[in-house]
Amino acid sequence: MSSINTTRIHNTALLFILIAPFTIFYYAIYVFNPINAGNIYLYAIQVFADIIAISIVSSLWITILLDLIQPEYHKRKLKHDPNWIYTKFLTVDIYIPIAHENFKIVEKTITSASQLEYPHTVYVLDDGDSEEVRKLCKDLNIIYLKRPREGKKYAKSGNLNFGLSHGKGEYFAVFDADHVPKKQFIKQLLPFFENENVALVQTPQHYSNTDKFIPAGTAQSQEIFYQYVQPAKNSYNASFCCGTNMMYKRSAIDEIGGIAFLDHSEDIWTTILLHEKGYESLFYNKVLAVGHAPETISSFFRQQNRWAQGGFSLFFHHNPLFSKNFTFDQRLQYFFSNLHYFSAFSILIYLILPIIYLLFGIHPMDVLHNKSWLLHYIPYFLTVFLLPLFLLRKFKLATISVSIASFAPYLTAFFSTILQQNYKWSATGSRKSTVSPIMMIVFPHVFIVIISFLAIIIGWYNPTDLTTTAVTSFWVLVNAYLLIVFLAKGIAGEKS
């Protein structure tokens, strides 16, 4: 079942998808030709950044394009008879793991979960030992569980497995504390399990607080993933769990030993274990829960760092590309997903290289003797920039700003994974999470902004080449502006 709405992207965006390989090739034949190298060390660094960037962009294009050109009769057809759930009595549990989140947010989720249509049992799994939550559960006549202090291992996954040890439902759904389900959630998802091989049904994450800067950027940056990438992966039985707003088949989870025991990214790891056992996953492209995106820099960075740790740990420790139990399509799609977080290296390099030129007059390409660099770069850049614009039909400043700023938590996650440092999990909206002073978190961004303005002054003091200096200065100013906006909006959010 693929739910991409092809009529939305068959026009201009489809044209960009089709010409993308040509713009990539045209750019690559210039950049990857050593004869065009400037400073050999900077050239090697740029080639490294371009390989990562081209690989990530290409993976997006390939995923969407392959799904578009695949005939409908080749796509997975799964049973979905809404009346099936009434032919037998199916037992359903709802698990809501919480850990020190704001009570007003938690209250909405728990109350809505208790009101879902179709008989079910709600379990609130409180790792925060909240008396307010305990009282709410009592008032709503739902089950409140608190893990023993000595048994608190593996953060969210440990909490969920603790809940599973008490629940007996044949199927169960999971909602994060800040994701409020709609009443028809169970009735919409449960019919898919008529296919006995389906172990997981995932729905999109959708946010309500997009009137604020960081949530707006976070939400839109995920739109392509949920509107296009997940539905496309669905065609190849490679869509994966995203941690909330999903339903599992209990017997399948029991077969793999429970939710994957990890301190982070238990969602995608659990999906991989299910796929390795031959089970199917399904992405149902309908918003059935409304969430609350991180509003501050610290909470946003914690969320991104947690997600990136999952991607890097899979890449280095359990790379699905080499799994013998996966189809070729599944290997490829999981590999594409793992690549995303390597974008941190490309972003940082693209931020630094123009600054280096203005400071020291050295460039990775031989721009002084060969003026054709821009002719190769501009078509590639326009395709990369305009494709998301046409896919989403809009592109917010917050999306670009937040995406660029994310290099810091991604890089932190990379080195944590490489050095095998223990991960300390905390909920995105947790009130008691360990928060570093804000300047320690944004120091790399502040440094880049300061050095950017210094570089422009030095670069124009005695420019070697006016055209190159002007173009380079333009990009340095654009990058600095995007980081300044992120810092200003984010720090204001920290204080509010």
N, C-alpha and C positions, 0 to 999 in steps of 0.2 A: 504494500500500500504506500504509494508516494503521494504526498499532499502538496507538492509544489504547484503553485498556480502559474502554469506556463504562459497563460495569456498576458500576465503582467510583465513578463520579461522577454517576450518573443520579438520585441521591436528594437529599440535603441540599445538596451542592455545586452540583448542577445548578439547584436552586431559587435559590441565591445568584447563579448566572450569569444566570438569567432576570430576577431583580429588580434586578440591577445598573444597567441603564439608567435605571430609575425613581428609584433613590436618587441617582444622579448628577444627573439632571435636577432633582430636588427640592432638592439642594444648590446646583446651579448657578443656579437662578432667584433664589436669595437672594444668593449671593456676587457674581454678575456684575451685579447690579442696583445702580447707583451711588447710589441713594437710601439704601442701607444702609451706605454708606461712613462710616468714622470719619476718622482722619487720612488725607488724600488720598494722601500719598506712600507710607505703609505699605499702604494699600489697593491701590495699583497694584502694589506688590511682591507682595502676597498673591495678587492675580489672576494675576500671572505664574506664581507657584508652583503655583497651582491648575490653570491651563491645562496645564502640563507634567504634573502628577500625574494629572489626569483623562485626558489623552491616553495616558499610559503604561498606566494601569490598563485603559482602554477597549480598547487594542490587545491586551492579554492576553485580555480577555473575548471580543472579536470573533474572535480567532484560534481559541480553544477552541470557542466557540459555533458558528461556521460549520462547523467540522469535525464537531461532534456532530450537527448537523441535516442535514448533507449525506448523501443516500442512498448506501448502499454501492455501488450500481451506477454512481454517478457518480465514485467514487474511482478513483485510478490503480491499474491492475492490471499488475504487472510479473512477468515470468517468473522462477521460482525453482525450477529442477529440480536437486536436489543431484547427480543422476547426470550432468548435462551436463559437469561438469568432468572426467569420466573418459572422455568420448567423443573427446577430443582432448588433446594434450599442451600445456598452458598453462604458460608460464614466469612465475614470480613472484619479485620482489625485495622484500626488507625493508630499509627505511632507518631507522637509529636515529641522529639528530643529537644530539651531546652537546657540552657546554661547561663543564668544571670541576665537574660534579655530583659528589656523594659517591659514591665507588667502590662501596660496598656496595649502593647503590640501582641504579646503572648495571649492576652485575654481574647482578642478578636479571633485569633487562630483557633484556640481551644473551643470557643463558643460556636464558631462556624462548623468546626469538625463534628461537634455533637449534634448538629442540625442537618447533616447530610442525608439525602434521600436514599433509602435502602437500609435494612437492618445492619447494624455494625456495632463494634465495641471500640471505644476510644481509650488509649493508654497515653497518659502524659508522663514522659520519662524525664524527671527533673534532676539534673546534675548540679543544680544551683541551690537546692534545699530552700525553696521559697515558700514561706507561710501563706502569702497571698495566693499563689498558684494552688497550694494544697486546699485552701478554703474554696477556691473557685471550682475545683474538681468535685469537692464534696457537694457544693450547691447544685452542680449540673449532673450529679450522680454518675460520674465517669471515674475511671480507675487512675489513681495517682501512684507512681512508683519512683522510688529514690534508691539509687545504687548504694550498697554499703561502701563506706569510705575506703576500706582495704581492697575493694574490687574495682575501683575506678581506673581502668586501663583502656587505652585505645580510644579515648575521647568519644566522638559521636558514634563510631562503629561499635565500641564497647557498650555504649548506652543502648543502642538499637538491639544488640544481641541479648542484652539483659532483658529488654522488653519482650523479645521473641521467646525467651525462656518462660515467660508467664502467659503470653498469648497463645491461642489455639486455632485461630482463623485459618481457613484454607488459602486465603488471599490477604494481603495487607498493603496498606498505603502508608507513605511517609510524607510528612509536611514539616519543613523547618518552622521555627517559632514565628518567623515573620512572613509566612506565606499562607494567606487565608483562602481556603478552598471554597469553590462554588457548590451549591447544593446538589447538582447533578453529577458531581465528580465520579462517584462509584458507579452510577448507572451508565455513564458514558464509557468507562474503561473496562468494567468487568466483562462485557460481552466478548471482548477480544480473546479472552482466555478459553473460549469454546475450542479454539485450536490448542490442543493439549501440549504442543511444543513451545508455546509462548510462555516465557518466564517473567517478562518485564514489559510494562507499557509506560512510557515516559511522555509527559506533556511539557509545553514551554514554560519558561520562567518569564513572568510579566510583572512590571513594577508600577506602583501607583504614585510614587513621590518624585516623578520626573520633572517637577517644576523647579527642582534644585539642580545645581550645576553638575556635580559628580554623578548623582543618579541618572541625570539626563544622558551624560556621556556613556556611562556604564550600560544603560538600557539599550541605546542605539547600537553600541558596538557589539551587542549580543543578538541584534535583530537578524543579521545575515546568518548567524549560526542557527538560530531557531526557525527562520523562515525558509532558508535555502539549504544549509549544510546538513542539519539533522534529517530533514525529509529526504535529501539525496542519499545520505548514508543508509536510510531506511530501505532503499531499494536493494541494498547488498547485505541486509541483516547485520549492519555495523553501527546502527544508532546505539547510543549508550546512555546510561543513567547519569543524571546531573544533580543528584543529591536530595531533591525535593520534588513534590508534585508527581510522584510515580506510584505505580502499583506492581507488586511482586506476586508470583505464585509461591506459596510457602514451601511446598514439597521440593521445588527446584532450589530454593535457598538452603533448605536443610541438606540437600544432596552435596552442595559445595561447602558445607560446614558453617553456614551462617553468612552474615554480611562480612566482607573481607576485614580482617582484624588489622587495622592501620590507624595511625593518628591523623591522616589526611587522605583525601581522594579515595575513600572507600567505595564511592559510587562507581567510578569507571573500572576500578579493580574488580568489583563484584560482577559488573557486566562482562568483563573479560573471562572470569571464571565460569560464568554461565555459558558464554559462547564456546569456550573450550570443551564444555560438556555436551555441546550440540544443541543447546536451547536457542530459541529465537528471541530477539528484542523487537520492540515496535515503538516508533515515535508517532504519537497522535497529535497532529498539528492543530490543536484547539486550546485556547487559554481557558483553563479550568481552576486556576488559583491565581491570586494577585499578591505579589510580594512587596518587600520594602528593601530597596537598594541601599548600599552603604552611602552615607552622606558626608563623611569626613575623610580626610586624607589617610588618617591612621587606620580606620576601619576598611577603607578601600584597599589599602596596601596589604592589610592582613588577608583579605579575601583573595586578592590576586596572587599573593605569595603562596597561599594554601593551594590554589588551583595549579600554579606553576610547579610546585613541588610534586604534585601528582603526575604532571606531564613528564618532568625530568626523571622521576623515579621509574616510570614505565620505560622511558627511552633507554636508560642505563641498566636497569635491573630486571626488566621483564618485557623486553621489546617485542610487541606482537608481530613485528615484521618477520620474526624468525620462529613463530609458533607453528608447529606441525599440525595443530588441531584447527587452524583457521583456513578458510578459503583464501584464494589470492586477493579477492576484493576486500575481505575483512582485514587482511594484513596491510593492504595499501591504505585503507581508510583510517585505521588506527595509527599508522605511521604518520599520515598527514596531520592527524590531531596532535600528535606528540611534537611535531615540528613547530607549531605555533609559538611556543614560549621562547624558542631560540631567536625570535624577532628582537629580543632585548639587545642582542649584540649588534644587529643591523642598525637599530634606532640610535644606540649610543655612538656608533662609528659615524653615522650620517650627521649627528649633532657636532661631533668633534672635528671632522676633516675640514670643513670650511673655516672653522676657527683657526686651525693650524695654518692654513694658507695665509690668512690675514696676519697672523703673528709672525710667521717665518718665511713667507713667500714660496713655500713648497707645496706641490700639488700631486696627488696620486696619478693623474693623467698628464700627458705632455700637451697642456692646453696652450702654451705659448707658441709652439710650432705647428700645432694641428688644431684648427678651430672647429672641427666637425663633431666634437664631443656633444655639444648641445643638440645637434641635429639627430643624434642617435638617442639621446636621453629624453628629449621632450615627448616623442610619441609614446615611449615606455611609461613615463611619468603620468601623462594624461590618461592612459588606459588604466593604470593602477588607481589613480585618484577618482576617475569618473565612473568606473565600474560600480563601486559601492554606492555612489550617488544615484546611479540609474536603478540599481537593485532596490534601494530604499526609497527612491523618489525624493529624498531630502538628505541633507548632511549637516549636522550641527557642529558648531565650533567646539562645543564641549566634547564631542566624540573624538575629534582629532587631538585635542589637548590632553584628554585623559589617556588616550592610546599612547601618545608619546611619553607621557610621564610614567607609564607602567614599566618602563625599562628597569627601574630601580628594584621593585619587588621581584621581578622576574630574575634579575641577576643574583639577588640575594638567595632566591630559591635554588638557582643553578649551583652556586658554590656550597650551599647547605647540603645539597644532594651529593655533590662530588666528594665533599669532606665528611659525609655521613654524620652530620650533626643531628641530634635529636630534635624533633619538631614539637613545639609546644602549641597545641591547638587551643583556639578560643573562638567562640561564636562571633560572627561579623558584628552584631549589634550588642555584644556583651558589655555589661556595665563594669565588670570586675576583671576584664582582660588586662594583660600587662601592656601598657602603652608607653613607648619611648617618648621623650620630649620631641615636639614636632620638628624642631630644627635639626635634630639628629636624623630624622626620617627624610627630610627634604634637602639635606645638605648637598647631595649631588646636583639637584636641580638649581639650587641657589648658586652654586659654584659655576655651573654652565652659563647661567644668565649673566653673572658678573664678568666672567672671562669673555663673553660674547661682545659686550660693549667695549671692553678694553681692546679686543682684537680689531673692532671696527676703527677705533681711533688710530691704532698702530698701522693697520692696513692702508689707511688713506693718508698717512703721513708722507709716504714716498712710494706710491703704488707702482709695481712692476708692469702691470698690464691693466689698463683702465676697464676694459670690458669684463675681464675675469674678476677683478676686484669688485665691480658693481654687482655682478651676478652673485658672487659669493656673499657680499654684504647683505644683499636682499634675503638670501636663505638664512643667514645668521640672525637677522632681525625677525624673520617670520618664526623661526624656532624659539628665539628668546621670548617673543610675544606669547606664543602658545604656552610656554612654561610659566611665564608671569601670570597669565590668566588662571592657569591651574593652581598656582600657589596662592594667588589672591583669593580666589573663590573657596579653595580648600581650607586655608587657614581661617577665613571668616567663618566657615562652617564649624571648625574646631572650637571657636570661641562662643558660638551661639548655643 
